[in-house]
Amino acid sequence: LQFVGEMQGESWLCRGNPEDGKAIWFQLRDGAIIGAAALNNGREVRVLRKLIQSGRAMSEEALCDEGVAL
C-alpha cells in the first residue's frame, strides 16, 4: 500500500476491486485529485504524483474506470 499527496479531501473514489488485491483510492477536493492510496499498483504512483501536482480535474467516471488511462 502506497500513499501520495493529502488524505483530507472532500470525498473518496475507488478504481478497481480491493477484494481482487489491486485498487486505487482517490482523495478529491473541488474535483481535483489531492491524494491517493494505491494497493498493489506501484506503477501508477508516478502518474498519480503528476496528476496531483497538475491540479487537473478528471471526471469521477474516468477515475473509476480501469479502461481509461490515468
PDB file of N, CA, C, O and CB in Angstrom:
ATOM      1  N   LEU A   1       0.855  -1.176   0.000  1.00  0.00           N
ATOM      2  CA  LEU A   1       0.000   0.000   0.000  1.00  0.00           C
ATOM      3  C   LEU A   1       0.892   1.228   0.000  1.00  0.00           C
ATOM      4  O   LEU A   1       1.739   1.391   0.879  1.00  0.00           O
ATOM      5  CB  LEU A   1      -0.968   0.004   1.223  1.00  0.00           C
ATOM      6  N   GLN A   2       0.700   2.095  -0.991  1.00  0.00           N
ATOM      7  CA  GLN A   2       1.490   3.322  -1.105  1.00  0.00           C
ATOM      8  C   GLN A   2       0.554   4.524  -1.099  1.00  0.00           C
ATOM      9  O   GLN A   2      -0.513   4.507  -1.712  1.00  0.00           O
ATOM     10  CB  GLN A   2       2.361   3.310  -2.396  1.00  0.00           C
ATOM     11  N   PHE A   3       0.982   5.569  -0.388  1.00  0.00           N
ATOM     12  CA  PHE A   3       0.206   6.800  -0.295  1.00  0.00           C
ATOM     13  C   PHE A   3       0.961   7.929  -0.982  1.00  0.00           C
ATOM     14  O   PHE A   3       2.191   7.971  -0.957  1.00  0.00           O
ATOM     15  CB  PHE A   3      -0.088   7.159   1.182  1.00  0.00           C
ATOM     16  N   VAL A   4       0.218   8.839  -1.593  1.00  0.00           N
ATOM     17  CA  VAL A   4       0.811  10.020  -2.206  1.00  0.00           C
ATOM     18  C   VAL A   4      -0.167  11.186  -2.032  1.00  0.00           C
ATOM     19  O   VAL A   4      -1.376  11.020  -2.196  1.00  0.00           O
ATOM     20  CB  VAL A   4       1.140   9.770  -3.725  1.00  0.00           C
ATOM     21  N   GLY A   5       0.359  12.353  -1.703  1.00  0.00           N
ATOM     22  CA  GLY A   5      -0.473  13.536  -1.546  1.00  0.00           C
ATOM     23  C   GLY A   5      -1.178  13.602  -0.210  1.00  0.00           C
ATOM     24  O   GLY A   5      -0.767  12.969   0.762  1.00  0.00           O
ATOM     25  N   GLU A   6      -2.254  14.385  -0.177  1.00  0.00           N
ATOM     26  CA  GLU A   6      -3.033  14.618   1.041  1.00  0.00           C
ATOM     27  C   GLU A   6      -4.131  13.567   1.192  1.00  0.00           C
ATOM     28  O   GLU A   6      -4.616  13.007   0.209  1.00  0.00           O
ATOM     29  CB  GLU A   6      -3.648  16.029   1.025  1.00  0.00           C
ATOM     30  N   MET A   7      -4.505  13.316   2.429  1.00  0.00           N
ATOM     31  CA  MET A   7      -5.564  12.352   2.698  1.00  0.00           C
ATOM     32  C   MET A   7      -6.777  13.011   3.348  1.00  0.00           C
ATOM     33  O   MET A   7      -7.595  12.327   3.964  1.00  0.00           O
ATOM     34  CB  MET A   7      -5.041  11.237   3.586  1.00  0.00           C
ATOM     35  N   GLN A   8      -6.903  14.338   3.219  1.00  0.00           N
ATOM     36  CA  GLN A   8      -8.010  15.052   3.856  1.00  0.00           C
ATOM     37  C   GLN A   8      -8.796  15.868   2.843  1.00  0.00           C
ATOM     38  O   GLN A   8      -8.849  17.093   2.941  1.00  0.00           O
ATOM     39  CB  GLN A   8      -7.490  15.961   4.964  1.00  0.00           C
ATOM     40  N   GLY A   9      -9.392  15.214   1.892  1.00  0.00           N
ATOM     41  CA  GLY A   9     -10.199  15.902   0.894  1.00  0.00           C
ATOM     42  C   GLY A   9     -11.677  15.792   1.207  1.00  0.00           C
ATOM     43  O   GLY A   9     -12.066  15.494   2.336  1.00  0.00           O
ATOM     44  N   GLU A  10     -12.494  16.036   0.199  1.00  0.00           N
ATOM     45  CA  GLU A  10     -13.944  16.034   0.357  1.00  0.00           C
ATOM     46  C   GLU A  10     -14.557  14.655   0.183  1.00  0.00           C
ATOM     47  O   GLU A  10     -15.560  14.334   0.820  1.00  0.00           O
ATOM     48  CB  GLU A  10     -14.564  16.981  -0.624  1.00  0.00           C
ATOM     49  N   SER A  11     -13.962  13.842  -0.672  1.00  0.00           N
ATOM     50  CA  SER A  11     -14.566  12.542  -0.960  1.00  0.00           C
ATOM     51  C   SER A  11     -13.515  11.557  -1.455  1.00  0.00           C
ATOM     52  O   SER A  11     -12.431  11.940  -1.894  1.00  0.00           O
ATOM     53  CB  SER A  11     -15.687  12.686  -1.997  1.00  0.00           C
ATOM     54  N   TRP A  12     -13.865  10.283  -1.373  1.00  0.00           N
ATOM     55  CA  TRP A  12     -13.013   9.199  -1.853  1.00  0.00           C
ATOM     56  C   TRP A  12     -13.688   8.519  -3.033  1.00  0.00           C
ATOM     57  O   TRP A  12     -14.909   8.363  -3.060  1.00  0.00           O
ATOM     58  CB  TRP A  12     -12.719   8.176  -0.725  1.00  0.00           C
ATOM     59  N   LEU A  13     -12.883   8.118  -4.007  1.00  0.00           N
ATOM     60  CA  LEU A  13     -13.342   7.284  -5.112  1.00  0.00           C
ATOM     61  C   LEU A  13     -12.428   6.073  -5.191  1.00  0.00           C
ATOM     62  O   LEU A  13     -11.249   6.153  -4.846  1.00  0.00           O
ATOM     63  CB  LEU A  13     -13.355   8.075  -6.465  1.00  0.00           C
ATOM     64  N   CYS A  14     -12.972   4.958  -5.642  1.00  0.00           N
ATOM     65  CA  CYS A  14     -12.160   3.743  -5.760  1.00  0.00           C
ATOM     66  C   CYS A  14     -12.135   3.278  -7.209  1.00  0.00           C
ATOM     67  O   CYS A  14     -13.164   3.234  -7.883  1.00  0.00           O
ATOM     68  CB  CYS A  14     -12.707   2.620  -4.841  1.00  0.00           C
ATOM     69  N   ARG A  15     -10.940   2.932  -7.672  1.00  0.00           N
ATOM     70  CA  ARG A  15     -10.720   2.368  -9.009  1.00  0.00           C
ATOM     71  C   ARG A  15     -10.224   0.947  -8.792  1.00  0.00           C
ATOM     72  O   ARG A  15      -9.214   0.743  -8.119  1.00  0.00           O
ATOM     73  CB  ARG A  15      -9.686   3.230  -9.868  1.00  0.00           C
ATOM     74  N   GLY A  16     -10.909  -0.020  -9.343  1.00  0.00           N
ATOM     75  CA  GLY A  16     -10.525  -1.409  -9.142  1.00  0.00           C
ATOM     76  C   GLY A  16     -11.298  -2.032  -7.992  1.00  0.00           C
ATOM     77  O   GLY A  16     -12.186  -1.411  -7.408  1.00  0.00           O
ATOM     78  N   ASN A  17     -10.940  -3.270  -7.680  1.00  0.00           N
ATOM     79  CA  ASN A  17     -11.624  -4.008  -6.623  1.00  0.00           C
ATOM     80  C   ASN A  17     -10.607  -4.464  -5.587  1.00  0.00           C
ATOM     81  O   ASN A  17      -9.777  -5.324  -5.881  1.00  0.00           O
ATOM     82  CB  ASN A  17     -12.395  -5.220  -7.202  1.00  0.00           C
ATOM     83  N   PRO A  18     -10.653  -3.908  -4.381  1.00  0.00           N
ATOM     84  CA  PRO A  18      -9.691  -4.301  -3.351  1.00  0.00           C
ATOM     85  C   PRO A  18      -9.729  -5.798  -3.038  1.00  0.00           C
ATOM     86  O   PRO A  18      -8.716  -6.379  -2.648  1.00  0.00           O
ATOM     87  CB  PRO A  18      -9.951  -3.515  -2.087  1.00  0.00           C
ATOM     88  N   GLU A  19     -10.891  -6.416  -3.209  1.00  0.00           N
ATOM     89  CA  GLU A  19     -11.001  -7.853  -2.945  1.00  0.00           C
ATOM     90  C   GLU A  19     -10.176  -8.668  -3.935  1.00  0.00           C
ATOM     91  O   GLU A  19      -9.798  -9.803  -3.645  1.00  0.00           O
ATOM     92  CB  GLU A  19     -12.463  -8.291  -3.004  1.00  0.00           C
ATOM     93  N   ASP A  20      -9.898  -8.093  -5.098  1.00  0.00           N
ATOM     94  CA  ASP A  20      -9.043  -8.751  -6.090  1.00  0.00           C
ATOM     95  C   ASP A  20      -7.565  -8.467  -5.835  1.00  0.00           C
ATOM     96  O   ASP A  20      -6.694  -8.977  -6.540  1.00  0.00           O
ATOM     97  CB  ASP A  20      -9.422  -8.297  -7.499  1.00  0.00           C
ATOM     98  N   GLY A  21      -7.289  -7.641  -4.812  1.00  0.00           N
ATOM     99  CA  GLY A  21      -5.907  -7.366  -4.430  1.00  0.00           C
ATOM    100  C   GLY A  21      -5.255  -6.210  -5.159  1.00  0.00           C
ATOM    101  O   GLY A  21      -4.045  -6.012  -5.046  1.00  0.00           O
ATOM    102  N   LYS A  22      -6.048  -5.431  -5.920  1.00  0.00           N
ATOM    103  CA  LYS A  22      -5.472  -4.316  -6.670  1.00  0.00           C
ATOM    104  C   LYS A  22      -6.513  -3.204  -6.784  1.00  0.00           C
ATOM    105  O   LYS A  22      -7.602  -3.412  -7.320  1.00  0.00           O
ATOM    106  CB  LYS A  22      -4.993  -4.777  -8.085  1.00  0.00           C
ATOM    107  N   ALA A  23      -6.164  -2.014  -6.272  1.00  0.00           N
ATOM    108  CA  ALA A  23      -7.107  -0.894  -6.320  1.00  0.00           C
ATOM    109  C   ALA A  23      -6.367   0.416  -6.087  1.00  0.00           C
ATOM    110  O   ALA A  23      -5.244   0.438  -5.583  1.00  0.00           O
ATOM    111  CB  ALA A  23      -8.231  -1.074  -5.270  1.00  0.00           C
ATOM    112  N   ILE A  24      -7.021   1.496  -6.464  1.00  0.00           N
ATOM    113  CA  ILE A  24      -6.535   2.845  -6.164  1.00  0.00           C
ATOM    114  C   ILE A  24      -7.702   3.627  -5.583  1.00  0.00           C
ATOM    115  O   ILE A  24      -8.800   3.624  -6.138  1.00  0.00           O
ATOM    116  CB  ILE A  24      -5.947   3.558  -7.447  1.00  0.00           C
ATOM    117  N   TRP A  25      -7.457   4.294  -4.468  1.00  0.00           N
ATOM    118  CA  TRP A  25      -8.438   5.195  -3.870  1.00  0.00           C
ATOM    119  C   TRP A  25      -7.953   6.610  -4.109  1.00  0.00           C
ATOM    120  O   TRP A  25      -6.797   6.934  -3.837  1.00  0.00           O
ATOM    121  CB  TRP A  25      -8.638   4.910  -2.338  1.00  0.00           C
ATOM    122  N   PHE A  26      -8.841   7.454  -4.621  1.00  0.00           N
ATOM    123  CA  PHE A  26      -8.521   8.846  -4.904  1.00  0.00           C
ATOM    124  C   PHE A  26      -9.167   9.732  -3.856  1.00  0.00           C
ATOM    125  O   PHE A  26     -10.320   9.518  -3.484  1.00  0.00           O
ATOM    126  CB  PHE A  26      -8.986   9.247  -6.321  1.00  0.00           C
ATOM    127  N   GLN A  27      -8.443  10.708  -3.386  1.00  0.00           N
ATOM    128  CA  GLN A  27      -8.964  11.726  -2.482  1.00  0.00           C
ATOM    129  C   GLN A  27      -9.132  12.996  -3.304  1.00  0.00           C
ATOM    130  O   GLN A  27      -8.174  13.470  -3.915  1.00  0.00           O
ATOM    131  CB  GLN A  27      -8.011  11.956  -1.238  1.00  0.00           C
ATOM    132  N   LEU A  28     -10.346  13.553  -3.326  1.00  0.00           N
ATOM    133  CA  LEU A  28     -10.658  14.694  -4.178  1.00  0.00           C
ATOM    134  C   LEU A  28     -10.981  15.946  -3.374  1.00  0.00           C
ATOM    135  O   LEU A  28     -11.489  15.884  -2.255  1.00  0.00           O
ATOM    136  CB  LEU A  28     -11.817  14.360  -5.085  1.00  0.00           C
ATOM    137  N   ARG A  29     -10.669  17.077  -3.984  1.00  0.00           N
ATOM    138  CA  ARG A  29     -11.094  18.383  -3.469  1.00  0.00           C
ATOM    139  C   ARG A  29     -11.404  19.252  -4.684  1.00  0.00           C
ATOM    140  O   ARG A  29     -10.550  19.446  -5.550  1.00  0.00           O
ATOM    141  CB  ARG A  29      -9.982  19.048  -2.541  1.00  0.00           C
ATOM    142  N   ASP A  30     -12.613  19.769  -4.745  1.00  0.00           N
ATOM    143  CA  ASP A  30     -13.057  20.590  -5.882  1.00  0.00           C
ATOM    144  C   ASP A  30     -12.846  19.874  -7.215  1.00  0.00           C
ATOM    145  O   ASP A  30     -12.515  20.509  -8.216  1.00  0.00           O
ATOM    146  CB  ASP A  30     -12.310  21.927  -5.892  1.00  0.00           C
ATOM    147  N   GLY A  31     -13.037  18.561  -7.230  1.00  0.00           N
ATOM    148  CA  GLY A  31     -12.927  17.782  -8.451  1.00  0.00           C
ATOM    149  C   GLY A  31     -11.519  17.385  -8.855  1.00  0.00           C
ATOM    150  O   GLY A  31     -11.339  16.624  -9.805  1.00  0.00           O
ATOM    151  N   ALA A  32     -10.515  17.894  -8.142  1.00  0.00           N
ATOM    152  CA  ALA A  32      -9.120  17.565  -8.465  1.00  0.00           C
ATOM    153  C   ALA A  32      -8.588  16.530  -7.476  1.00  0.00           C
ATOM    154  O   ALA A  32      -8.978  16.514  -6.309  1.00  0.00           O
ATOM    155  CB  ALA A  32      -8.230  18.841  -8.445  1.00  0.00           C
ATOM    156  N   ILE A  33      -7.702  15.675  -7.952  1.00  0.00           N
ATOM    157  CA  ILE A  33      -7.072  14.676  -7.087  1.00  0.00           C
ATOM    158  C   ILE A  33      -6.047  15.380  -6.207  1.00  0.00           C
ATOM    159  O   ILE A  33      -5.154  16.062  -6.710  1.00  0.00           O
ATOM    160  CB  ILE A  33      -6.401  13.534  -7.927  1.00  0.00           C
ATOM    161  N   ILE A  34      -6.172  15.216  -4.900  1.00  0.00           N
ATOM    162  CA  ILE A  34      -5.183  15.797  -3.986  1.00  0.00           C
ATOM    163  C   ILE A  34      -4.386  14.716  -3.271  1.00  0.00           C
ATOM    164  O   ILE A  34      -3.365  15.006  -2.647  1.00  0.00           O
ATOM    165  CB  ILE A  34      -5.871  16.698  -2.959  1.00  0.00           C
ATOM    166  N   GLY A  35      -4.845  13.468  -3.359  1.00  0.00           N
ATOM    167  CA  GLY A  35      -4.139  12.371  -2.723  1.00  0.00           C
ATOM    168  C   GLY A  35      -4.658  11.047  -3.246  1.00  0.00           C
ATOM    169  O   GLY A  35      -5.722  10.976  -3.861  1.00  0.00           O
ATOM    170  N   ALA A  36      -3.887   9.999  -2.992  1.00  0.00           N
ATOM    171  CA  ALA A  36      -4.294   8.675  -3.441  1.00  0.00           C
ATOM    172  C   ALA A  36      -3.602   7.612  -2.603  1.00  0.00           C
ATOM    173  O   ALA A  36      -2.524   7.826  -2.049  1.00  0.00           O
ATOM    174  CB  ALA A  36      -3.977   8.480  -4.934  1.00  0.00           C
ATOM    175  N   ALA A  37      -4.253   6.468  -2.530  1.00  0.00           N
ATOM    176  CA  ALA A  37      -3.678   5.283  -1.905  1.00  0.00           C
ATOM    177  C   ALA A  37      -3.740   4.179  -2.954  1.00  0.00           C
ATOM    178  O   ALA A  37      -4.800   3.911  -3.519  1.00  0.00           O
ATOM    179  CB  ALA A  37      -4.445   4.879  -0.570  1.00  0.00           C
ATOM    180  N   ALA A  38      -2.611   3.546  -3.209  1.00  0.00           N
ATOM    181  CA  ALA A  38      -2.530   2.525  -4.250  1.00  0.00           C
ATOM    182  C   ALA A  38      -2.205   1.173  -3.623  1.00  0.00           C
ATOM    183  O   ALA A  38      -1.182   1.020  -2.957  1.00  0.00           O
ATOM    184  CB  ALA A  38      -1.465   2.902  -5.310  1.00  0.00           C
ATOM    185  N   LEU A  39      -3.073   0.204  -3.837  1.00  0.00           N
ATOM    186  CA  LEU A  39      -2.882  -1.159  -3.354  1.00  0.00           C
ATOM    187  C   LEU A  39      -2.395  -2.009  -4.521  1.00  0.00           C
ATOM    188  O   LEU A  39      -3.129  -2.239  -5.482  1.00  0.00           O
ATOM    189  CB  LEU A  39      -4.204  -1.741  -2.742  1.00  0.00           C
ATOM    190  N   ASN A  40      -1.152  -2.472  -4.431  1.00  0.00           N
ATOM    191  CA  ASN A  40      -0.541  -3.286  -5.488  1.00  0.00           C
ATOM    192  C   ASN A  40      -0.632  -2.614  -6.858  1.00  0.00           C
ATOM    193  O   ASN A  40      -0.862  -3.275  -7.870  1.00  0.00           O
ATOM    194  CB  ASN A  40      -1.209  -4.656  -5.545  1.00  0.00           C
ATOM    195  N   ASN A  41      -0.450  -1.303  -6.877  1.00  0.00           N
ATOM    196  CA  ASN A  41      -0.480  -0.505  -8.102  1.00  0.00           C
ATOM    197  C   ASN A  41       0.708   0.438  -8.134  1.00  0.00           C
ATOM    198  O   ASN A  41       0.564   1.611  -8.481  1.00  0.00           O
ATOM    199  CB  ASN A  41      -1.799   0.287  -8.211  1.00  0.00           C
ATOM    200  N   GLY A  42       1.869  -0.059  -7.779  1.00  0.00           N
ATOM    201  CA  GLY A  42       3.060   0.773  -7.686  1.00  0.00           C
ATOM    202  C   GLY A  42       3.402   1.516  -8.961  1.00  0.00           C
ATOM    203  O   GLY A  42       3.929   2.627  -8.903  1.00  0.00           O
ATOM    204  N   ARG A  43       3.116   0.928 -10.107  1.00  0.00           N
ATOM    205  CA  ARG A  43       3.427   1.581 -11.388  1.00  0.00           C
ATOM    206  C   ARG A  43       2.639   2.868 -11.579  1.00  0.00           C
ATOM    207  O   ARG A  43       3.090   3.775 -12.277  1.00  0.00           O
ATOM    208  CB  ARG A  43       3.141   0.633 -12.545  1.00  0.00           C
ATOM    209  N   GLU A  44       1.477   2.951 -10.970  1.00  0.00           N
ATOM    210  CA  GLU A  44       0.624   4.127 -11.143  1.00  0.00           C
ATOM    211  C   GLU A  44       1.005   5.281 -10.216  1.00  0.00           C
ATOM    212  O   GLU A  44       0.532   6.400 -10.416  1.00  0.00           O
ATOM    213  CB  GLU A  44      -0.818   3.748 -10.907  1.00  0.00           C
ATOM    214  N   VAL A  45       1.843   5.040  -9.213  1.00  0.00           N
ATOM    215  CA  VAL A  45       2.169   6.077  -8.231  1.00  0.00           C
ATOM    216  C   VAL A  45       2.829   7.281  -8.893  1.00  0.00           C
ATOM    217  O   VAL A  45       2.508   8.417  -8.541  1.00  0.00           O
ATOM    218  CB  VAL A  45       3.086   5.511  -7.145  1.00  0.00           C
ATOM    219  N   ARG A  46       3.725   7.072  -9.825  1.00  0.00           N
ATOM    220  CA  ARG A  46       4.376   8.190 -10.526  1.00  0.00           C
ATOM    221  C   ARG A  46       3.335   9.027 -11.278  1.00  0.00           C
ATOM    222  O   ARG A  46       3.376  10.256 -11.239  1.00  0.00           O
ATOM    223  CB  ARG A  46       5.457   7.662 -11.515  1.00  0.00           C
ATOM    224  N   VAL A  47       2.417   8.365 -11.949  1.00  0.00           N
ATOM    225  CA  VAL A  47       1.354   9.062 -12.673  1.00  0.00           C
ATOM    226  C   VAL A  47       0.465   9.825 -11.694  1.00  0.00           C
ATOM    227  O   VAL A  47       0.067  10.958 -11.962  1.00  0.00           O
ATOM    228  CB  VAL A  47       0.512   8.063 -13.502  1.00  0.00           C
ATOM    229  N   LEU A  48       0.157   9.200 -10.563  1.00  0.00           N
ATOM    230  CA  LEU A  48      -0.675   9.858  -9.553  1.00  0.00           C
ATOM    231  C   LEU A  48      -0.010  11.120  -9.026  1.00  0.00           C
ATOM    232  O   LEU A  48      -0.675  12.138  -8.835  1.00  0.00           O
ATOM    233  CB  LEU A  48      -0.967   8.903  -8.398  1.00  0.00           C
ATOM    234  N   ARG A  49       1.293  11.063  -8.791  1.00  0.00           N
ATOM    235  CA  ARG A  49       2.019  12.260  -8.333  1.00  0.00           C
ATOM    236  C   ARG A  49       1.882  13.403  -9.341  1.00  0.00           C
ATOM    237  O   ARG A  49       1.645  14.550  -8.963  1.00  0.00           O
ATOM    238  CB  ARG A  49       3.516  11.933  -8.107  1.00  0.00           C
ATOM    239  N   LYS A  50       2.031  13.077 -10.623  1.00  0.00           N
ATOM    240  CA  LYS A  50       1.919  14.103 -11.664  1.00  0.00           C
ATOM    241  C   LYS A  50       0.505  14.676 -11.733  1.00  0.00           C
ATOM    242  O   LYS A  50       0.328  15.881 -11.909  1.00  0.00           O
ATOM    243  CB  LYS A  50       2.313  13.521 -13.025  1.00  0.00           C
ATOM    244  N   LEU A  51      -0.497  13.816 -11.595  1.00  0.00           N
ATOM    245  CA  LEU A  51      -1.878  14.295 -11.604  1.00  0.00           C
ATOM    246  C   LEU A  51      -2.144  15.223 -10.425  1.00  0.00           C
ATOM    247  O   LEU A  51      -2.803  16.252 -10.574  1.00  0.00           O
ATOM    248  CB  LEU A  51      -2.852  13.117 -11.575  1.00  0.00           C
ATOM    249  N   ILE A  52      -1.636  14.859  -9.264  1.00  0.00           N
ATOM    250  CA  ILE A  52      -1.818  15.688  -8.070  1.00  0.00           C
ATOM    251  C   ILE A  52      -1.134  17.035  -8.264  1.00  0.00           C
ATOM    252  O   ILE A  52      -1.715  18.076  -7.956  1.00  0.00           O
ATOM    253  CB  ILE A  52      -1.261  14.975  -6.812  1.00  0.00           C
ATOM    254  N   GLN A  53       0.087  17.025  -8.769  1.00  0.00           N
ATOM    255  CA  GLN A  53       0.833  18.271  -8.972  1.00  0.00           C
ATOM    256  C   GLN A  53       0.180  19.172 -10.010  1.00  0.00           C
ATOM    257  O   GLN A  53       0.253  20.396  -9.900  1.00  0.00           O
ATOM    258  CB  GLN A  53       2.259  17.963  -9.392  1.00  0.00           C
ATOM    259  N   SER A  54      -0.453  18.589 -11.008  1.00  0.00           N
ATOM    260  CA  SER A  54      -1.075  19.381 -12.074  1.00  0.00           C
ATOM    261  C   SER A  54      -2.326  20.106 -11.597  1.00  0.00           C
ATOM    262  O   SER A  54      -2.674  21.162 -12.126  1.00  0.00           O
ATOM    263  CB  SER A  54      -1.421  18.489 -13.252  1.00  0.00           C
ATOM    264  N   GLY A  55      -3.004  19.545 -10.599  1.00  0.00           N
ATOM    265  CA  GLY A  55      -4.247  20.141 -10.124  1.00  0.00           C
ATOM    266  C   GLY A  55      -5.398  19.991 -11.101  1.00  0.00           C
ATOM    267  O   GLY A  55      -6.460  20.587 -10.924  1.00  0.00           O
ATOM    268  N   ARG A  56      -5.178  19.191 -12.129  1.00  0.00           N
ATOM    269  CA  ARG A  56      -6.186  18.992 -13.173  1.00  0.00           C
ATOM    270  C   ARG A  56      -7.340  18.127 -12.661  1.00  0.00           C
ATOM    271  O   ARG A  56      -7.119  17.098 -12.022  1.00  0.00           O
ATOM    272  CB  ARG A  56      -5.550  18.344 -14.417  1.00  0.00           C
ATOM    273  N   ALA A  57      -8.547  18.547 -12.942  1.00  0.00           N
ATOM    274  CA  ALA A  57      -9.722  17.760 -12.555  1.00  0.00           C
ATOM    275  C   ALA A  57      -9.993  16.696 -13.614  1.00  0.00           C
ATOM    276  O   ALA A  57      -9.798  16.923 -14.808  1.00  0.00           O
ATOM    277  CB  ALA A  57     -10.969  18.675 -12.368  1.00  0.00           C
ATOM    278  N   MET A  58     -10.442  15.537 -13.158  1.00  0.00           N
ATOM    279  CA  MET A  58     -10.888  14.467 -14.049  1.00  0.00           C
ATOM    280  C   MET A  58     -12.275  14.057 -13.598  1.00  0.00           C
ATOM    281  O   MET A  58     -12.614  14.193 -12.422  1.00  0.00           O
ATOM    282  CB  MET A  58      -9.896  13.244 -14.041  1.00  0.00           C
ATOM    283  N   SER A  59     -13.071  13.560 -14.512  1.00  0.00           N
ATOM    284  CA  SER A  59     -14.416  13.136 -14.131  1.00  0.00           C
ATOM    285  C   SER A  59     -14.325  11.924 -13.208  1.00  0.00           C
ATOM    286  O   SER A  59     -13.400  11.118 -13.305  1.00  0.00           O
ATOM    287  CB  SER A  59     -15.270  12.806 -15.387  1.00  0.00           C
ATOM    288  N   GLU A  60     -15.294  11.814 -12.318  1.00  0.00           N
ATOM    289  CA  GLU A  60     -15.328  10.675 -11.405  1.00  0.00           C
ATOM    290  C   GLU A  60     -15.458   9.376 -12.181  1.00  0.00           C
ATOM    291  O   GLU A  60     -14.874   8.361 -11.801  1.00  0.00           O
ATOM    292  CB  GLU A  60     -16.484  10.815 -10.406  1.00  0.00           C
ATOM    293  N   GLU A  61     -16.221   9.403 -13.267  1.00  0.00           N
ATOM    294  CA  GLU A  61     -16.399   8.207 -14.088  1.00  0.00           C
ATOM    295  C   GLU A  61     -15.067   7.744 -14.668  1.00  0.00           C
ATOM    296  O   GLU A  61     -14.770   6.549 -14.665  1.00  0.00           O
ATOM    297  CB  GLU A  61     -17.402   8.476 -15.218  1.00  0.00           C
ATOM    298  N   ALA A  62     -14.264   8.685 -15.167  1.00  0.00           N
ATOM    299  CA  ALA A  62     -12.964   8.336 -15.751  1.00  0.00           C
ATOM    300  C   ALA A  62     -12.015   7.796 -14.691  1.00  0.00           C
ATOM    301  O   ALA A  62     -11.284   6.838 -14.944  1.00  0.00           O
ATOM    302  CB  ALA A  62     -12.340   9.556 -16.438  1.00  0.00           C
ATOM    303  N   LEU A  63     -12.020   8.400 -13.509  1.00  0.00           N
ATOM    304  CA  LEU A  63     -11.128   7.935 -12.446  1.00  0.00           C
ATOM    305  C   LEU A  63     -11.460   6.511 -12.018  1.00  0.00           C
ATOM    306  O   LEU A  63     -10.559   5.729 -11.714  1.00  0.00           O
ATOM    307  CB  LEU A  63     -11.209   8.868 -11.244  1.00  0.00           C
ATOM    308  N   CYS A  64     -12.736   6.172 -11.994  1.00  0.00           N
ATOM    309  CA  CYS A  64     -13.152   4.847 -11.533  1.00  0.00           C
ATOM    310  C   CYS A  64     -13.071   3.779 -12.619  1.00  0.00           C
ATOM    311  O   CYS A  64     -13.104   2.587 -12.313  1.00  0.00           O
ATOM    312  CB  CYS A  64     -14.558   4.913 -11.005  1.00  0.00           C
ATOM    313  N   ASP A  65     -12.967   4.183 -13.870  1.00  0.00           N
ATOM    314  CA  ASP A  65     -12.963   3.255 -15.000  1.00  0.00           C
ATOM    315  C   ASP A  65     -11.543   2.777 -15.291  1.00  0.00           C
ATOM    316  O   ASP A  65     -10.701   3.553 -15.741  1.00  0.00           O
ATOM    317  CB  ASP A  65     -13.571   3.920 -16.251  1.00  0.00           C
ATOM    318  N   GLU A  66     -11.284   1.501 -15.034  1.00  0.00           N
ATOM    319  CA  GLU A  66      -9.950   0.944 -15.272  1.00  0.00           C
ATOM    320  C   GLU A  66      -9.582   0.925 -16.752  1.00  0.00           C
ATOM    321  O   GLU A  66      -8.409   0.767 -17.091  1.00  0.00           O
ATOM    322  CB  GLU A  66      -9.870  -0.462 -14.713  1.00  0.00           C
ATOM    323  N   GLY A  67     -10.551   1.082 -17.627  1.00  0.00           N
ATOM    324  CA  GLY A  67     -10.294   1.123 -19.061  1.00  0.00           C
ATOM    325  C   GLY A  67      -9.795   2.478 -19.542  1.00  0.00           C
ATOM    326  O   GLY A  67      -9.342   2.607 -20.679  1.00  0.00           O
ATOM    327  N   VAL A  68      -9.876   3.489 -18.680  1.00  0.00           N
ATOM    328  CA  VAL A  68      -9.419   4.837 -19.018  1.00  0.00           C
ATOM    329  C   VAL A  68      -8.046   5.049 -18.399  1.00  0.00           C
ATOM    330  O   VAL A  68      -7.871   4.893 -17.191  1.00  0.00           O
ATOM    331  CB  VAL A  68     -10.430   5.923 -18.522  1.00  0.00           C
ATOM    332  N   ALA A  69      -7.075   5.405 -19.229  1.00  0.00           N
ATOM    333  CA  ALA A  69      -5.713   5.628 -18.726  1.00  0.00           C
ATOM    334  C   ALA A  69      -5.676   6.862 -17.839  1.00  0.00           C
ATOM    335  O   ALA A  69      -6.341   7.863 -18.105  1.00  0.00           O
ATOM    336  CB  ALA A  69      -4.714   5.781 -19.893  1.00  0.00           C
ATOM    337  N   LEU A  70      -4.883   6.764 -16.779  1.00  0.00           N
ATOM    338  CA  LEU A  70      -4.685   7.928 -15.923  1.00  0.00           C
ATOM    339  C   LEU A  70      -3.739   8.876 -16.611  1.00  0.00           C
ATOM    340  O   LEU A  70      -3.425   9.935 -16.068  1.00  0.00           O
ATOM    341  CB  LEU A  70      -4.146   7.525 -14.534  1.00  0.00           C
TER     342      LEU A  70
END
